[in-house]
Amino acid sequence: MRYWYYHEAGQQKGPIAEEAFIKLFESGVLSADTLVWTESLKDWQQARTVEKLVPPALSLPPPPLANTMRPPPLHAFVPSGPQIRPWPRFWARTTDYLLFGGLAEIILAFTVPEPSNMQDVLLGMIAAFVFVFVEPCMLSTWGTTPGKALFNVRLMKNDGSKPNYAEALSRAFNVWVRGEGLGIPVVVLYMRTKAYNKLTKEGITSWDRDGGFTVAHKNIGTGRIIVAVTLFIGLFILSR
């Protein structure tokens, strides 16, 4: 699957999956004069000059174009490899939960006289609920979270932009209900299995489809895997 960038009102937007990108032209959201770029292009081009990107009626000979723009910088998030990856998504969220849970335990150690009296399961459910409100802060500000950054996962709207807090909060709440089953033991296993099956069969989860989100992936690489394993081992030792 190819991913595209485009310029609108002087701002670069993307990446957007090709199927969703084509629909922006078909619906008239973007015009054939829009400057676009993908990895197979050497430089920015008007959309009308790219084969099969815009409807034939819009693919008229372009006017002369003084192109002074450049493709996205090397550090831009350009998806690569398979884009249906449930396990990197799972480990990214698990990493976020572990980091947030560890921070919550540290705070409780200084604020609650006897935090050990709280059941571990109940504490985990409360932490997962609180994270529903914390995750959108990161997604609306950085477009990612520590776990997603580690596993090269990026969440964006279908137009390639970052979600605002309200949009990210709505998604986080749906993930908590539809994907995590409110954190209730046994229920969470069932809901995760259901979400896994839907993602592998349809290529998208219900909360991303309904919210108009795209989850993009880049190849993880050996270095990130080593960091992830080291992090998990460290967190396990600290929790003992």
C-alpha positions in Angstrom: 0.0 0.0 0.0 1.4 3.4 -1.0 1.1 6.5 1.2 0.8 10.1 0.0 1.6 13.6 1.1 0.0 16.8 -0.2 0.2 20.6 0.2 -2.9 22.6 1.2 -2.9 26.3 2.2 0.9 26.3 2.3 1.0 23.3 4.8 2.3 19.8 4.1 -0.1 17.1 5.2 0.1 13.3 5.3 0.8 10.5 5.0 -2.5 9.1 3.8 -3.2 5.6 2.5 -3.7 5.6 -1.2 -7.3 4.4 -1.2 -8.4 7.2 1.2 -6.3 9.7 -0.8 -8.1 8.9 -4.1 -11.4 9.4 -2.4 -10.4 13.0 -1.5 -10.2 13.8 -5.2 -13.3 11.9 -6.1 -15.3 13.8 -3.5 -13.9 17.1 -4.5 -12.1 17.8 -1.2 -8.8 18.1 -3.2 -8.4 19.5 -6.7 -6.4 18.1 -9.5 -3.9 21.0 -9.1 -3.0 19.8 -5.6 0.7 19.1 -5.2 1.3 15.5 -4.1 4.2 13.3 -3.3 4.9 9.6 -2.6 8.1 7.5 -2.3 8.0 6.6 -6.0 8.1 10.2 -7.1 11.3 12.2 -7.3 9.6 15.5 -6.5 6.2 17.1 -5.9 3.8 16.9 -8.8 0.3 18.1 -9.5 -2.2 15.4 -8.8 -3.6 15.6 -12.4 -0.2 14.4 -13.7 -0.2 11.2 -11.6 -1.8 8.2 -13.4 -5.0 6.8 -11.8 -4.8 9.2 -8.8 -7.6 11.6 -9.9 -10.8 10.9 -12.0 -10.2 11.1 -15.8 -12.3 14.2 -16.2 -9.9 16.1 -14.0 -6.8 14.8 -15.7 -6.4 17.7 -18.1 -3.0 19.0 -19.3 -1.5 20.9 -16.4 -0.4 24.5 -16.6 3.3 25.3 -16.3 4.4 24.6 -12.7 7.3 26.3 -11.0 8.1 23.7 -8.4 10.2 24.9 -5.6 8.9 22.5 -3.0 10.7 19.4 -1.8 9.6 16.0 -0.6 9.1 15.4 3.1 12.4 15.5 5.2 14.1 12.2 5.9 12.7 12.2 9.5 9.1 12.4 8.3 7.0 9.4 9.2 6.7 7.4 5.9 4.9 4.1 6.4 6.8 1.0 5.2 6.1 -2.8 5.1 2.7 -4.4 5.9 0.2 -2.1 7.4 -2.0 -4.7 9.2 0.1 -5.4 12.2 -2.0 -6.3 15.3 0.9 -7.4 17.4 3.0 -4.2 17.2 -0.2 -2.3 18.1 -0.7 -4.7 21.1 2.9 -4.3 22.3 2.8 -0.5 21.8 -0.3 -0.2 24.0 1.1 -2.7 26.5 4.2 -0.5 26.8 2.1 2.6 27.4 0.1 0.8 30.1 3.3 -0.5 31.8 4.9 2.9 31.8 1.7 4.7 33.0 1.1 2.0 35.6 4.6 2.3 36.9 4.2 6.1 37.2 0.8 5.6 39.0 2.4 3.2 41.5 5.1 5.7 42.3 2.5 8.5 42.9 0.4 6.2 45.0 3.4 5.3 47.1 3.6 8.9 48.2 -0.1 9.8 48.4 -1.9 6.7 49.7 -0.9 5.5 53.2 -1.5 1.8 52.4 -1.7 1.3 48.6 -1.1 -2.4 49.1 -4.7 -2.7 50.4 -6.0 -2.0 46.9 -6.5 -5.1 44.8 -4.1 -5.3 41.9 -6.9 -6.0 39.4 -8.9 -3.0 40.6 -5.8 -0.8 40.5 -5.2 -1.9 36.9 -8.8 -1.1 35.9 -8.6 2.3 37.4 -5.2 3.1 35.8 -6.6 1.9 32.4 -9.6 4.3 32.8 -7.4 7.2 33.8 -5.1 6.5 30.8 -8.2 7.1 28.5 -7.8 10.8 29.4 -4.0 10.9 29.3 -3.4 9.3 25.9 -5.3 11.9 24.0 -3.0 14.6 25.4 0.0 12.9 23.8 -1.8 12.0 20.5 -3.1 15.6 20.0 0.3 17.1 20.8 2.9 14.7 19.4 0.8 12.4 17.2 2.1 9.4 19.1 2.8 7.9 22.5 6.0 6.4 24.0 4.8 2.9 23.2 3.7 3.8 19.7 7.0 5.6 19.0 9.0 2.6 20.2 7.2 0.2 17.9 7.0 2.7 15.0 3.2 3.1 15.1 1.6 6.4 14.2 -2.1 7.4 14.6 -3.5 10.1 12.3 -6.8 11.2 10.8 -7.6 10.0 7.3 -6.4 13.3 5.9 -3.0 12.8 7.5 -3.3 15.3 10.2 -3.1 14.8 14.0 -6.4 14.4 15.9 -7.3 17.2 18.3 -7.9 16.3 22.0 -11.7 15.7 21.6 -11.2 13.4 18.6 -8.4 11.4 20.4 -10.5 11.2 23.5 -13.4 9.8 21.6 -11.1 7.1 20.1 -9.5 6.3 23.4 -12.9 5.8 25.1 -14.0 3.5 22.2 -10.7 1.5 22.5 -11.3 1.2 26.3 -14.9 -0.1 25.8 -14.7 -2.1 22.5 -11.1 -3.2 22.6 -10.3 -3.5 26.3 -13.7 -4.4 27.7 -13.4 -1.8 30.4 -10.4 -3.7 31.7 -12.6 -6.4 33.3 -10.8 -9.7 33.6 -11.9 -12.4 31.0 -13.9 -9.7 29.2 -10.8 -8.0 28.1 -9.4 -11.2 26.6 -12.6 -11.7 24.7 -12.7 -8.1 23.4 -9.0 -8.2 22.4 -9.5 -11.4 20.5 -12.6 -10.0 18.7 -10.6 -6.8 17.8 -7.7 -8.9 16.5 -9.9 -11.0 14.3 -11.6 -7.9 12.8 -8.3 -6.1 12.2 -6.8 -9.1 10.4 -9.9 -9.8 8.3 -11.0 -6.3 7.5 -7.8 -4.3 7.8 -9.2 -1.8 10.3 -10.8 -1.8 13.8 -14.3 -0.5 14.4 -13.1 2.5 16.4 -10.7 3.6 13.7 -13.3 3.1 10.9 -16.0 5.0 12.8 -13.7 7.8 13.9 -11.9 8.3 10.5 -8.5 7.3 11.7 -5.5 5.6 10.1 -2.9 3.6 12.0 0.3 3.6 10.0 3.4 1.4 10.6 7.1 1.5 9.8 9.4 -1.5 10.0 10.5 -1.8 13.6 14.1 -3.0 13.3 16.4 -5.0 15.5 17.5 -2.0 17.6 13.9 -1.1 18.7 13.2 -4.7 19.5 16.3 -4.8 21.8 15.2 -1.6 23.5 11.6 -3.0 24.0 12.9 -6.3 25.5 15.3 -4.4 27.8 12.5 -2.1 28.9 10.1 -5.0 29.7 12.8 -6.8 31.6 13.6 -3.6 33.6 10.0 -2.9 34.4 9.5 -6.5 35.5 12.5 -6.4 37.8 11.4 -3.1 39.3 7.9 -4.4 40.0 9.1 -7.4 42.0 
